[in-house]
């Protein structure tokens, strides 16, 4: 089990940041992701595995003027 933005989400070995984004149906184009407080570069979302018990923060950035 992992927690995404404070909510529980099932975990399986090999689960990546990209998997979480897809499962949570996050569609906003500007996302920042941290695993246990560590920033994950956008280009690594598909290859960064999330460990069991991790705290994952997905932050939607706002832009505009």
C-alpha positions, 0 to 999 in steps of 0.5 A: 500500500502507498499513499498518494496525496494522503489517500491509500492506493494499492501497490505492486512490485514495479509500480511506477510514477507513470502507473500512479498518474494513470490510475489516479486519472491525473490529466493536468499537463504540469505535474510535480511528483515527490516520493518520500520527499524526493523530487522525481524528474518528469523524464523519469516518471516511466522508470521510477519505481515506487517502494511499498509504503511510500508517500507520494505527492502529486502537485498540479502547477498552475500557470497563466497571467 
